[in-house]
């Protein structure tokens, strides 16, 4: 027996937008990274770089947002499963946060390499 609802392009888009709005309203880290991402996109637009460098910076900026959304999903599932402080729940949340931290580090590293190549 299949209990999955029927999906369509419009329903899937609505679910995605609902998820985005929920994350924006409830996840302060996502909101902060999204606002920073807007300024980053403006900077990328105005900096005179080759297209490939701009694409790398744009891709890593979006990657930060994607990983933050996945981290938030993990945290929501952990909170659904248990409200107690449990070492495994803490580990799951901490590992998700580490993934976000590594992604931000990757983005900053890409900025460093691009700006270094741009300057020299």
C-alpha positions as CSV (number, residue, x, y, z in Angstrom):
1,X,0.0,0.0,0.0
2,X,1.3,3.4,-1.0
3,X,0.4,6.2,1.4
4,X,2.3,8.9,-0.4
5,X,0.2,11.8,-1.6
6,X,0.0,12.5,-5.3
7,X,2.4,15.3,-6.3
8,X,2.2,17.8,-9.1
9,X,4.4,20.6,-10.2
10,X,2.1,23.1,-8.5
11,X,1.8,21.2,-5.2
12,X,5.5,20.6,-5.1
13,X,6.2,24.3,-5.7
14,X,3.7,25.2,-2.9
15,X,5.4,22.8,-0.5
16,X,8.8,24.3,-1.3
17,X,7.5,27.8,-0.9
18,X,5.9,26.8,2.4
19,X,9.2,25.4,3.6
20,X,11.0,28.5,2.6
21,X,8.6,30.8,4.4
22,X,8.7,28.6,7.5
23,X,12.5,28.6,7.5
24,X,12.5,32.4,7.0
25,X,10.1,33.0,9.8
26,X,11.5,30.5,12.4
27,X,15.2,30.0,11.7
28,X,17.2,33.0,12.6
29,X,20.4,31.5,11.1
30,X,18.7,31.0,7.8
31,X,17.3,34.5,7.8
32,X,20.8,36.0,8.6
33,X,22.5,33.9,5.9
34,X,19.8,34.8,3.4
35,X,20.2,38.5,4.1
36,X,24.0,38.2,3.9
37,X,23.5,36.3,0.6
38,X,21.6,39.2,-0.9
39,X,24.5,41.5,-0.2
40,X,27.0,38.9,-1.5
41,X,25.0,38.6,-4.7
42,X,25.1,42.4,-5.2
43,X,28.9,42.4,-4.6
44,X,29.4,39.6,-7.1
45,X,27.4,41.5,-9.6
46,X,29.4,44.7,-9.3
47,X,32.9,43.1,-8.9
48,X,34.6,42.8,-12.3
49,X,35.4,39.1,-12.4
50,X,35.4,36.4,-15.0
51,X,32.1,34.5,-15.3
52,X,33.6,31.3,-13.9
53,X,34.6,33.1,-10.7
54,X,31.2,34.6,-10.3
55,X,29.6,31.2,-10.8
56,X,31.8,29.7,-8.1
57,X,30.9,32.4,-5.7
58,X,27.2,32.2,-6.5
59,X,27.2,28.4,-6.2
60,X,28.9,28.4,-2.8
61,X,26.6,31.2,-1.5
62,X,23.6,29.0,-2.5
63,X,25.3,26.0,-1.0
64,X,25.4,27.7,2.4
65,X,21.6,28.3,2.2
66,X,21.0,24.7,1.1
67,X,23.0,23.2,3.9
68,X,21.4,25.5,6.4
69,X,18.0,24.3,5.3
70,X,19.0,20.7,5.6
71,X,20.4,21.4,9.1
72,X,17.1,23.0,10.1
73,X,15.3,19.9,8.8
74,X,17.5,17.6,10.9
75,X,16.9,19.8,13.9
76,X,13.1,19.7,13.4
77,X,13.1,15.9,13.1
78,X,15.2,15.5,16.2
79,X,12.8,17.8,18.1
80,X,9.9,15.8,16.8
81,X,11.4,12.5,18.0
82,X,12.5,13.7,21.5
83,X,12.2,16.7,23.6
84,X,14.7,15.3,26.1
85,X,18.4,16.2,26.1
86,X,20.0,13.1,24.7
87,X,23.6,12.6,23.5
88,X,22.5,11.3,20.1
89,X,20.1,14.2,19.6
90,X,22.8,16.6,20.5
91,X,25.3,14.8,18.2
92,X,22.8,15.0,15.3
93,X,22.3,18.8,15.8
94,X,26.0,19.4,16.3
95,X,26.9,17.5,13.1
96,X,24.4,19.5,11.1
97,X,25.9,22.7,12.5
98,X,29.3,21.5,11.6
99,X,28.1,20.9,8.0
100,X,26.9,24.6,7.9
101,X,30.2,25.8,9.3
102,X,32.3,23.8,6.8
103,X,30.1,25.2,3.9
104,X,30.6,28.8,5.1
105,X,34.4,28.0,5.4
106,X,34.3,26.8,1.8
107,X,32.5,29.9,0.6
108,X,35.0,32.1,2.4
109,X,37.9,30.1,1.0
110,X,36.5,30.6,-2.5
111,X,36.2,34.4,-1.9
112,X,39.8,34.4,-0.7
113,X,41.1,32.6,-3.8
114,X,39.0,34.6,-6.2
115,X,40.0,37.9,-4.7
116,X,43.7,36.9,-4.5
117,X,43.6,35.9,-8.3
118,X,41.8,39.2,-9.0
119,X,44.4,41.3,-7.1
120,X,47.5,39.6,-8.6
